[in-house]
């Protein structure tokens, strides 16, 4: 029996979701596989989902649930120490974590490691000569594709020489990782205006497959009444990011959503605002519904009048696949990890908004609600050119499993 080990980046729920889709499809297409996952975040939600799919869960944090949205990851001063020493090294290039992954790989002895932007696990796979797949929504380390001017305009105090050096060194590290990985699968469309896209797309082992979406038939159905949502009235869904660079941005994000909603209510009195990821149990107050994170949100967003979401790429690919009208929002460019995605969506002509001007934000939303949405979301065709992205990805992975030579 072939063994497959899944290793999602533990900094966001999207990585877990994407490997859940891949793991389920692998089981469906090859029932002889033994699949395990190294789960490092939101075990309260995802342990049951993976186990239902027949995937064994190895909890990397058995002493408690890890949620990366509850603390700041960066300071307002951006230099080598704050960016590399204090953030990148502990999170993405951590010697202790790499050695732990090496130990786990040596113990489990997988035939294939599938890393979802888990740099530590990928390096451990390379170190142990384990055949490896790198699944990614990023074409480089995030800092490499963010312009210095965007960091400055976002409010960072940037040490330009040190951050420029960090960008160059991170680019070399990412290139080394790609060259030493057997297969790279991305769901992010290549654009010639991004230097990392040009660099990555010229590599034969790299494959763009589009959205890797899978129907979640094993999750509980949405019951609008129990969620305190009135189905007879229109509603907008707003998501609160599971990972923020600055803790205060999460609270500012909520404030902007609520103030914008109050303005919209003067035009649409019966409008509701549904806020995901803001409460452990559903509660309602003055037309605002507060909900926990819902992995089975398809019915919720498909029946909404509009989704407002951070441009986290796994969310982007899902709404493009489902063709859900969405405004992609960033409170500010200090959320630097999503600036590249924001710029990419902007170039594709999709609705984006950044900042705290709730008057302009509400005007943008009203314009979308009152116009032909199909013409506003033509960019979805580039993001999701077909509906078989997951099948393409699984085909590439199964080919790697069955062949001793690398792709």
Sine and cosine of phi, psi and omega as CSV:
sin_phi,cos_phi,sin_psi,cos_psi,sin_omega,cos_omega
0.00,0.00,0.79,-0.62,0.02,-1.00
-0.97,0.23,0.63,-0.78,-0.01,-1.00
-0.95,-0.31,0.74,-0.67,0.05,-1.00
-0.86,-0.51,0.74,-0.67,0.01,-1.00
-0.90,-0.43,0.84,-0.54,0.01,-1.00
-0.99,-0.12,0.68,-0.73,-0.02,-1.00
-0.66,-0.75,1.00,0.04,0.03,-1.00
-0.97,0.22,0.53,-0.85,0.18,-0.98
-0.87,0.49,0.79,-0.61,-0.10,-0.99
-0.99,0.14,0.16,0.99,-0.10,-0.99
-1.00,-0.01,0.05,1.00,0.02,-1.00
-0.26,-0.97,0.45,-0.89,-0.03,-1.00
-0.93,0.36,-0.45,0.90,-0.04,-1.00
-0.87,0.50,-0.61,0.79,0.01,-1.00
-0.91,0.43,-0.64,0.77,0.07,-1.00
-0.89,0.46,-0.69,0.72,-0.04,-1.00
-0.89,0.45,-0.67,0.75,-0.06,-1.00
-0.93,0.38,-0.65,0.76,0.04,-1.00
-0.96,0.27,-0.41,0.91,0.13,-0.99
-0.90,0.43,-0.69,0.73,0.03,-1.00
-0.89,0.46,-0.72,0.69,-0.02,-1.00
-0.91,0.41,-0.70,0.72,-0.01,-1.00
-0.89,0.47,-0.68,0.74,0.01,-1.00
-0.90,0.45,-0.69,0.72,-0.02,-1.00
-0.92,0.39,-0.61,0.80,0.05,-1.00
-0.88,0.47,-0.67,0.74,0.02,-1.00
-0.89,0.45,-0.60,0.80,-0.02,-1.00
-0.94,0.34,-0.57,0.82,-0.07,-1.00
-1.00,-0.03,-0.29,0.96,-0.06,-1.00
-0.50,-0.87,1.00,0.06,-0.10,-1.00
-0.96,0.28,-0.04,1.00,0.04,-1.00
-1.00,0.06,-0.05,1.00,-0.03,-1.00
-0.99,0.15,0.64,-0.77,0.17,-0.98
-0.97,-0.23,0.91,-0.42,-0.11,-0.99
-0.90,-0.43,0.75,-0.66,0.08,-1.00
-0.81,-0.59,0.44,-0.90,0.05,-1.00
-0.80,-0.60,0.66,-0.75,0.11,-0.99
-1.00,-0.07,0.99,-0.17,-0.14,-0.99
-0.99,-0.13,0.87,-0.50,-0.09,-1.00
-0.89,-0.45,0.04,1.00,0.02,-1.00
-0.42,-0.91,0.46,-0.89,0.02,-1.00
0.73,0.68,0.75,0.66,0.02,-1.00
-0.89,0.46,-0.44,0.90,0.00,-1.00
-0.88,0.47,-0.52,0.85,-0.01,-1.00
-1.00,-0.08,-0.68,0.73,-0.26,-0.97
-1.00,-0.07,-0.34,0.94,0.02,-1.00
-0.83,0.55,-0.76,0.65,-0.02,-1.00
-0.90,0.44,-0.63,0.77,-0.03,-1.00
-0.90,0.43,-0.69,0.73,0.02,-1.00
-0.94,0.35,-0.66,0.76,0.00,-1.00
-0.90,0.43,-0.60,0.80,0.07,-1.00
-0.89,0.46,-0.49,0.87,0.01,-1.00
-1.00,0.10,0.06,1.00,0.01,-1.00
0.99,0.16,0.39,0.92,-0.02,-1.00
-0.94,-0.33,0.81,-0.59,-0.01,-1.00
-0.96,0.27,0.75,-0.66,-0.03,-1.00
-0.99,-0.15,0.79,-0.61,0.17,-0.99
-0.94,-0.34,0.94,-0.35,-0.08,-1.00
-0.99,0.16,0.90,-0.43,-0.01,-1.00
-0.98,0.19,-0.20,0.98,0.00,-1.00
-0.71,-0.70,0.91,0.42,-0.11,-0.99
-0.92,0.40,-0.22,0.98,-0.03,-1.00
-1.00,0.06,-0.11,0.99,-0.01,-1.00
0.05,-1.00,0.35,-0.94,0.03,-1.00
-0.98,0.20,0.74,-0.68,0.00,-1.00
-0.98,-0.19,0.82,-0.58,0.06,-1.00
-0.76,-0.65,0.93,-0.37,-0.13,-0.99
-0.99,0.17,0.07,1.00,0.00,-1.00
-1.00,-0.01,-0.03,1.00,-0.13,-0.99
-0.99,-0.13,0.22,0.97,0.05,-1.00
-0.44,-0.90,0.33,-0.94,0.08,-1.00
-0.98,0.18,0.54,-0.84,0.01,-1.00
-0.95,-0.32,-0.34,0.94,-0.01,-1.00
-0.74,-0.67,0.38,-0.93,0.18,-0.98
-0.99,-0.16,0.12,-0.99,-0.03,-1.00
-0.97,0.23,-0.25,0.97,0.10,-1.00
-1.00,-0.08,0.82,-0.57,-0.09,-1.00
-0.91,-0.42,0.95,-0.31,0.05,-1.00
-0.57,-0.82,-0.14,-0.99,-0.05,-1.00
-0.86,0.51,-0.68,0.73,-0.07,-1.00
-0.92,0.40,-0.74,0.67,-0.06,-1.00
-0.96,0.30,-0.57,0.82,-0.08,-1.00
-1.00,0.06,-0.74,0.68,-0.09,-1.00
-1.00,-0.02,-0.85,0.52,-0.09,-1.00
-0.89,0.45,-0.73,0.68,-0.13,-0.99
-1.00,0.00,-0.34,0.94,-0.07,-1.00
-0.86,-0.51,-0.86,0.51,-0.12,-0.99
-0.90,0.43,-0.71,0.71,-0.05,-1.00
-0.90,0.43,-0.77,0.63,0.01,-1.00
-0.90,0.44,-0.52,0.85,-0.14,-0.99
-1.00,-0.04,-0.74,0.67,-0.19,-0.98
-0.92,-0.40,-0.37,0.93,-0.13,-0.99
-0.68,-0.73,0.85,0.53,-0.18,-0.98
-0.98,-0.19,0.91,-0.41,-0.05,-1.00
-0.85,0.53,-0.66,0.75,0.02,-1.00
-0.88,0.47,-0.71,0.71,0.00,-1.00
-0.93,0.37,-0.63,0.78,0.02,-1.00
-0.86,0.50,-0.72,0.70,0.00,-1.00
-0.91,0.40,-0.56,0.83,0.06,-1.00
-0.90,0.43,-0.68,0.73,0.06,-1.00
-0.90,0.44,-0.62,0.78,0.06,-1.00
-0.86,0.52,-0.70,0.71,0.00,-1.00
-0.89,0.45,-0.69,0.73,0.02,-1.00
-0.90,0.43,-0.67,0.74,0.01,-1.00
-0.90,0.44,-0.68,0.73,0.02,-1.00
-0.90,0.43,-0.54,0.84,0.01,-1.00
-0.97,0.24,-0.71,0.71,-0.07,-1.00
-0.98,0.18,-0.53,0.85,-0.02,-1.00
0.82,0.57,0.85,0.53,0.00,-1.00
-0.95,0.32,0.49,-0.87,0.14,-0.99
-0.98,0.18,-0.39,0.92,-0.01,-1.00
-0.51,-0.86,0.70,-0.71,0.13,-0.99
-0.96,-0.29,0.77,-0.63,0.11,-0.99
-0.91,-0.42,0.94,-0.34,-0.01,-1.00
-0.98,-0.18,0.77,-0.64,0.10,-0.99
-0.98,-0.22,1.00,0.01,-0.05,-1.00
0.76,0.65,0.55,0.84,0.09,-1.00
-0.99,-0.15,1.00,-0.08,-0.12,-0.99
-0.90,0.44,-0.66,0.75,0.00,-1.00
-0.87,0.49,-0.70,0.72,0.00,-1.00
-0.93,0.38,-0.63,0.78,0.01,-1.00
-0.89,0.45,-0.67,0.74,0.03,-1.00
-0.90,0.43,-0.64,0.77,0.05,-1.00
-0.89,0.46,-0.64,0.77,0.04,-1.00
-0.89,0.46,-0.68,0.73,0.03,-1.00
-0.90,0.44,-0.68,0.74,-0.03,-1.00
-0.88,0.47,-0.58,0.82,-0.05,-1.00
-1.00,-0.07,0.13,0.99,-0.01,-1.00
0.85,0.53,0.58,0.82,0.03,-1.00
-1.00,0.01,0.73,-0.69,0.05,-1.00
-0.86,0.51,0.75,-0.66,-0.20,-0.98
-0.70,-0.71,0.57,-0.82,0.15,-0.99
-0.90,-0.44,0.68,-0.74,0.07,-1.00
-0.91,-0.42,0.93,-0.36,0.05,-1.00
-0.99,-0.13,0.77,-0.64,-0.14,-0.99
-0.52,-0.85,0.60,-0.80,0.19,-0.98
-0.98,-0.22,0.06,1.00,0.03,-1.00
-0.85,-0.52,0.64,-0.77,-0.03,-1.00
-0.99,-0.12,0.14,0.99,0.08,-1.00
-0.12,-0.99,0.00,-1.00,0.21,-0.98
-0.91,0.41,0.61,-0.79,-0.18,-0.98
-0.82,0.58,-0.67,0.74,-0.07,-1.00
-0.87,0.49,-0.50,0.87,-0.07,-1.00
-0.90,0.44,-0.59,0.81,-0.08,-1.00
-0.99,-0.13,0.21,0.98,0.08,-1.00
-0.97,-0.24,0.81,-0.59,0.01,-1.00
-0.94,0.34,0.61,-0.80,0.04,-1.00
-0.82,0.57,-0.64,0.77,-0.02,-1.00
-0.89,0.45,-0.56,0.83,0.05,-1.00
-0.93,0.36,-0.59,0.81,0.05,-1.00
-0.91,0.40,-0.67,0.74,0.01,-1.00
-0.92,0.39,-0.70,0.71,-0.01,-1.00
-0.92,0.40,-0.43,0.90,0.05,-1.00
-0.96,0.30,-0.27,0.96,0.04,-1.00
0.92,-0.40,0.03,1.00,0.05,-1.00
-0.96,0.26,0.58,-0.81,0.21,-0.98
-1.00,-0.02,0.98,-0.18,-0.20,-0.98
-0.99,-0.14,0.81,-0.58,0.21,-0.98
-0.99,0.13,0.99,-0.12,-0.17,-0.99
-0.87,0.50,-0.73,0.68,0.01,-1.00
-0.87,0.50,-0.67,0.74,-0.04,-1.00
-0.94,0.33,-0.64,0.77,0.00,-1.00
-0.95,0.31,-0.58,0.82,0.09,-1.00
-0.89,0.46,-0.68,0.73,0.05,-1.00
-0.89,0.46,-0.66,0.75,0.02,-1.00
-0.89,0.46,-0.65,0.76,0.03,-1.00
-0.88,0.47,-0.70,0.72,0.00,-1.00
-0.90,0.43,-0.67,0.74,-0.04,-1.00
-0.95,0.33,-0.63,0.78,0.05,-1.00
-0.91,0.42,-0.60,0.80,0.05,-1.00
-0.88,0.48,-0.66,0.75,0.04,-1.00
-0.90,0.43,-0.66,0.75,0.00,-1.00
-0.91,0.42,-0.69,0.73,0.00,-1.00
-0.90,0.43,-0.65,0.76,0.02,-1.00
-0.88,0.47,-0.65,0.76,0.04,-1.00
-0.89,0.46,-0.68,0.73,0.00,-1.00
-0.88,0.48,-0.70,0.71,-0.01,-1.00
-0.90,0.44,-0.69,0.73,-0.03,-1.00
-0.91,0.42,-0.44,0.90,-0.05,-1.00
-0.97,-0.23,0.17,0.99,0.09,-1.00
-0.97,-0.24,0.58,-0.82,-0.09,-1.00
-0.97,0.24,-0.56,0.83,-0.06,-1.00
-0.51,-0.86,0.69,-0.73,0.03,-1.00
-0.84,-0.54,0.82,-0.58,0.01,-1.00
-0.87,-0.49,0.80,-0.59,0.01,-1.00
-0.82,-0.57,0.57,-0.82,0.10,-1.00
-0.95,-0.31,0.27,0.96,0.00,-1.00
-0.95,-0.30,0.84,-0.54,-0.04,-1.00
-0.89,0.46,0.63,-0.78,0.02,-1.00
-0.99,0.15,0.72,-0.70,0.11,-0.99
-0.81,-0.58,0.69,-0.73,-0.09,-1.00
-0.92,0.39,-0.28,0.96,-0.04,-1.00
-0.98,0.19,-0.15,0.99,0.03,-1.00
-0.96,-0.30,0.85,-0.52,-0.10,-1.00
-0.88,0.47,-0.57,0.82,0.01,-1.00
-0.93,0.36,-0.51,0.86,0.05,-1.00
-0.89,0.45,-0.71,0.70,0.00,-1.00
-0.89,0.46,-0.69,0.73,-0.01,-1.00
-0.89,0.45,-0.69,0.73,-0.09,-1.00
-0.98,0.19,-0.62,0.79,-0.09,-1.00
-0.93,0.36,-0.28,0.96,0.02,-1.00
-0.99,0.12,0.01,1.00,-0.03,-1.00
-0.99,-0.15,0.81,-0.58,-0.09,-1.00
-0.92,0.40,-0.36,0.93,-0.02,-1.00
-1.00,0.09,-0.04,1.00,-0.03,-1.00
-0.99,-0.15,0.76,-0.65,-0.07,-1.00
-0.75,-0.66,0.83,-0.56,0.15,-0.99
-1.00,0.04,0.83,-0.56,-0.05,-1.00
-0.90,-0.45,-0.13,0.99,-0.10,-1.00
0.99,0.16,-0.27,-0.96,-0.07,-1.00
-0.89,0.45,0.77,-0.64,0.05,-1.00
-0.99,-0.17,0.86,0.50,-0.09,-1.00
-1.00,0.02,0.64,-0.77,0.08,-1.00
-0.72,-0.70,0.70,-0.71,0.07,-1.00
-0.87,0.49,0.68,-0.74,-0.04,-1.00
-0.98,-0.20,0.96,0.29,-0.09,-1.00
-0.95,0.31,-0.26,0.97,-0.07,-1.00
-0.99,-0.11,0.16,0.99,0.05,-1.00
-0.99,-0.16,0.35,-0.94,-0.03,-1.00
-0.92,0.38,0.60,-0.80,0.00,-1.00
-0.94,0.35,0.48,-0.88,0.06,-1.00
-0.96,0.29,0.79,-0.61,0.11,-0.99
-0.91,-0.42,0.98,-0.22,-0.12,-0.99
-0.87,0.50,-0.61,0.79,-0.03,-1.00
-0.90,0.44,-0.69,0.73,0.00,-1.00
-0.94,0.35,-0.39,0.92,0.06,-1.00
-1.00,0.04,0.03,1.00,0.07,-1.00
0.93,0.36,0.45,0.90,0.03,-1.00
-0.98,-0.21,0.78,-0.63,0.05,-1.00
-1.00,0.10,0.94,-0.35,-0.06,-1.00
-0.95,0.32,-0.22,0.98,0.01,-1.00
-0.99,0.12,-0.18,0.98,-0.02,-1.00
-0.89,-0.46,0.49,-0.87,0.01,-1.00
-0.93,0.37,0.45,-0.89,0.07,-1.00
-0.55,-0.84,0.48,-0.88,0.11,-0.99
-0.93,-0.37,0.67,-0.75,0.08,-1.00
-0.98,-0.20,0.75,-0.66,0.09,-1.00
-0.86,-0.51,0.75,-0.66,0.02,-1.00
-0.97,-0.25,0.54,-0.84,0.06,-1.00
-0.94,-0.35,0.82,-0.57,-0.14,-0.99
-0.84,0.55,0.61,-0.79,0.06,-1.00
-0.99,0.14,-0.18,0.98,0.06,-1.00
-0.68,-0.74,0.84,-0.55,0.06,-1.00
-0.81,-0.58,0.55,-0.83,0.04,-1.00
-0.96,0.28,-0.58,0.82,0.03,-1.00
-0.82,-0.57,0.80,-0.60,-0.10,-1.00
-0.84,0.54,-0.61,0.79,-0.06,-1.00
-0.92,0.40,-0.35,0.94,0.02,-1.00
-0.90,0.43,-0.54,0.84,0.02,-1.00
-0.88,0.47,-0.67,0.74,-0.02,-1.00
-0.97,0.26,-0.59,0.80,0.06,-1.00
-0.91,0.42,-0.61,0.79,0.05,-1.00
-0.83,0.55,-0.75,0.66,0.01,-1.00
-0.88,0.48,-0.67,0.74,-0.01,-1.00
-0.88,0.48,-0.68,0.73,0.01,-1.00
-0.91,0.42,-0.71,0.71,0.03,-1.00
-0.84,0.55,-0.74,0.67,-0.08,-1.00
-0.93,0.36,-0.69,0.73,0.02,-1.00
-0.91,0.42,-0.63,0.77,0.04,-1.00
-0.90,0.43,-0.65,0.76,0.02,-1.00
-0.87,0.49,-0.67,0.74,0.00,-1.00
-0.88,0.47,-0.60,0.80,0.06,-1.00
-0.92,0.38,-0.67,0.74,-0.01,-1.00
-0.90,0.44,-0.54,0.84,-0.02,-1.00
-0.89,0.46,-0.43,0.90,0.03,-1.00
-0.94,0.35,-0.39,0.92,0.04,-1.00
-0.99,-0.14,-0.56,0.83,-0.03,-1.00
-0.79,-0.61,1.00,0.09,-0.15,-0.99
-0.85,0.53,-0.53,0.85,-0.06,-1.00
-1.00,-0.07,0.23,0.97,0.00,-1.00
-0.93,0.37,0.61,-0.79,0.08,-1.00
-0.90,-0.44,0.49,-0.87,0.11,-0.99
-0.89,-0.47,0.84,-0.54,0.01,-1.00
-0.95,-0.31,0.89,-0.46,-0.07,-1.00
-0.96,-0.27,0.92,-0.40,-0.02,-1.00
-1.00,0.05,0.64,-0.77,0.08,-1.00
0.98,0.18,0.45,0.89,-0.10,-1.00
-0.86,-0.51,-0.09,1.00,-0.06,-1.00
-0.43,-0.90,0.55,-0.83,0.03,-1.00
-0.96,0.29,-0.47,0.89,0.04,-1.00
-0.73,-0.68,0.50,-0.86,0.01,-1.00
-0.86,0.51,0.69,-0.72,0.13,-0.99
-0.54,-0.84,0.41,-0.91,-0.10,-1.00
-0.73,-0.68,0.65,-0.76,0.02,-1.00
-0.46,-0.89,0.90,-0.44,0.08,-1.00
0.82,0.57,0.69,0.72,0.04,-1.00
0.99,0.10,-0.02,1.00,0.03,-1.00
-0.97,-0.26,0.81,-0.59,0.00,-1.00
-0.95,-0.31,0.81,-0.59,0.00,-1.00
-0.97,-0.25,0.82,-0.57,-0.07,-1.00
-0.79,-0.62,0.39,-0.92,0.15,-0.99
-0.97,0.25,0.07,-1.00,0.11,-0.99
-0.89,0.45,0.75,-0.66,-0.01,-1.00
-0.87,-0.49,0.93,-0.36,0.03,-1.00
-0.94,0.35,-0.34,0.94,-0.02,-1.00
-0.96,-0.26,0.83,0.56,-0.16,-0.99
-1.00,0.04,0.03,1.00,-0.10,-1.00
-0.81,0.58,-0.81,0.59,-0.03,-1.00
-0.87,0.49,-0.62,0.78,0.00,-1.00
-0.87,0.49,-0.76,0.65,-0.08,-1.00
-0.98,0.19,-0.51,0.86,0.02,-1.00
-0.93,0.37,-0.45,0.89,0.01,-1.00
-1.00,-0.09,-0.01,1.00,0.03,-1.00
-0.99,0.17,0.29,-0.96,0.10,-0.99
-1.00,0.10,-0.39,0.92,0.00,-1.00
-0.20,-0.98,0.56,-0.83,0.14,-0.99
-0.94,-0.34,0.69,-0.73,0.14,-0.99
-0.89,-0.46,0.85,-0.52,-0.13,-0.99
-0.55,-0.84,0.49,-0.87,0.21,-0.98
-0.88,0.47,0.44,-0.90,-0.03,-1.00
-0.99,0.14,0.68,0.73,0.16,-0.99
-0.88,0.48,0.77,-0.64,-0.27,-0.96
-0.93,0.36,-0.50,0.87,0.01,-1.00
-0.93,0.35,-0.59,0.81,0.14,-0.99
-0.90,0.44,-0.68,0.73,0.01,-1.00
-0.83,0.55,-0.74,0.68,-0.05,-1.00
-0.93,0.38,-0.55,0.84,0.00,-1.00
-0.93,0.36,-0.72,0.70,-0.02,-1.00
-0.94,0.35,-0.49,0.87,0.08,-1.00
-0.93,0.38,-0.66,0.75,0.04,-1.00
-0.88,0.47,-0.70,0.72,-0.03,-1.00
-1.00,0.09,-0.16,0.99,-0.02,-1.00
0.84,0.54,0.75,0.66,0.05,-1.00
-1.00,-0.02,0.85,-0.52,0.03,-1.00
-0.85,0.53,0.80,-0.60,-0.12,-0.99
-0.63,-0.78,0.67,-0.74,0.22,-0.97
-0.98,-0.19,0.80,-0.60,-0.02,-1.00
-0.99,-0.10,0.88,-0.47,-0.19,-0.98
-0.89,-0.45,0.68,-0.74,0.19,-0.98
-0.81,-0.58,0.76,-0.65,0.05,-1.00
-0.89,0.46,-0.61,0.80,0.04,-1.00
-0.22,-0.97,0.17,-0.98,-0.04,-1.00
-0.99,0.15,0.08,1.00,0.19,-0.98
-0.94,0.34,-0.36,0.93,0.16,-0.99
-0.98,0.21,0.89,0.46,-0.22,-0.98
-0.88,0.48,-0.43,0.90,-0.07,-1.00
-0.93,0.38,-0.23,0.97,0.00,-1.00
-0.89,-0.45,0.07,1.00,-0.01,-1.00
-0.92,0.39,-0.66,0.75,0.00,-1.00
-0.88,0.48,-0.68,0.73,0.04,-1.00
-0.91,0.42,-0.65,0.76,0.04,-1.00
-0.85,0.53,-0.74,0.67,0.00,-1.00
-0.90,0.44,-0.62,0.79,0.00,-1.00
-0.90,0.44,-0.71,0.70,0.03,-1.00
-0.90,0.43,-0.62,0.79,0.05,-1.00
-0.87,0.49,-0.68,0.73,0.01,-1.00
-0.92,0.40,-0.48,0.88,0.03,-1.00
-0.99,0.14,0.01,1.00,0.07,-1.00
0.99,0.16,0.31,0.95,0.00,-1.00
-1.00,0.00,0.46,-0.89,-0.07,-1.00
-0.92,0.39,0.84,-0.54,0.06,-1.00
-0.76,-0.65,0.42,-0.91,0.05,-1.00
-0.47,-0.89,0.66,-0.75,0.04,-1.00
-0.70,-0.71,0.62,-0.78,0.07,-1.00
0.90,-0.44,-0.22,-0.98,-0.16,-0.99
-0.85,-0.53,0.18,0.98,-0.01,-1.00
-0.98,0.19,1.00,-0.08,-0.10,-0.99
-0.94,0.34,-0.41,0.91,0.06,-1.00
-0.92,0.40,-0.75,0.66,0.04,-1.00
-0.91,0.41,-0.62,0.79,-0.02,-1.00
-0.90,0.44,-0.71,0.70,-0.01,-1.00
-0.92,0.39,-0.57,0.82,0.05,-1.00
-0.90,0.43,-0.64,0.76,0.04,-1.00
-0.89,0.46,-0.71,0.70,-0.02,-1.00
-0.90,0.44,-0.67,0.74,0.04,-1.00
-0.87,0.49,-0.66,0.75,0.02,-1.00
-0.87,0.49,-0.67,0.75,0.01,-1.00
-0.92,0.38,-0.69,0.72,-0.03,-1.00
-0.90,0.44,-0.49,0.87,-0.11,-0.99
-0.99,-0.13,-0.03,1.00,-0.06,-1.00
-0.88,-0.48,0.09,-1.00,0.01,-1.00
-0.93,0.36,0.95,-0.31,-0.10,-1.00
-0.93,0.36,-0.49,0.87,-0.04,-1.00
-0.86,0.51,-0.66,0.75,-0.01,-1.00
-0.95,0.31,-0.42,0.91,-0.01,-1.00
-0.98,0.20,-0.30,0.96,-0.13,-0.99
-0.84,-0.54,0.55,0.83,0.06,-1.00
-0.90,0.44,-0.41,0.91,0.02,-1.00
-0.88,0.47,-0.33,0.94,0.03,-1.00
-0.88,0.47,-0.46,0.89,-0.01,-1.00
-0.91,0.42,-0.57,0.82,0.05,-1.00
-0.97,0.26,-0.61,0.79,-0.01,-1.00
-0.93,0.37,-0.59,0.81,-0.05,-1.00
-0.70,-0.71,0.98,0.21,-0.09,-1.00
-0.93,0.37,-0.30,0.96,0.04,-1.00
-0.47,-0.88,0.14,-0.99,-0.02,-1.00
-0.98,-0.18,0.17,0.99,-0.06,-1.00
-0.92,-0.38,0.48,0.88,-0.01,-1.00
-0.85,0.52,-0.67,0.74,-0.01,-1.00
-0.91,0.41,-0.60,0.80,0.01,-1.00
-0.92,0.39,-0.62,0.79,0.06,-1.00
-0.89,0.46,-0.70,0.72,0.00,-1.00
-0.89,0.45,-0.71,0.71,-0.02,-1.00
-0.91,0.41,-0.61,0.79,0.06,-1.00
-0.87,0.49,-0.69,0.73,0.02,-1.00
-0.90,0.43,-0.67,0.74,-0.02,-1.00
-0.93,0.37,-0.70,0.72,0.02,-1.00
-0.89,0.46,-0.60,0.80,0.05,-1.00
-0.88,0.47,-0.63,0.78,0.02,-1.00
-0.93,0.36,-0.62,0.78,0.01,-1.00
-0.89,0.45,-0.66,0.75,-0.12,-0.99
-0.99,0.13,-0.22,0.98,-0.04,-1.00
-0.91,-0.42,0.66,-0.75,0.01,-1.00
-0.97,0.25,-0.42,0.91,0.01,-1.00
-1.00,0.06,0.41,-0.91,-0.01,-1.00
-0.99,0.11,0.33,-0.94,0.00,-1.00
-0.94,0.33,0.00,0.00,0.00,0.00
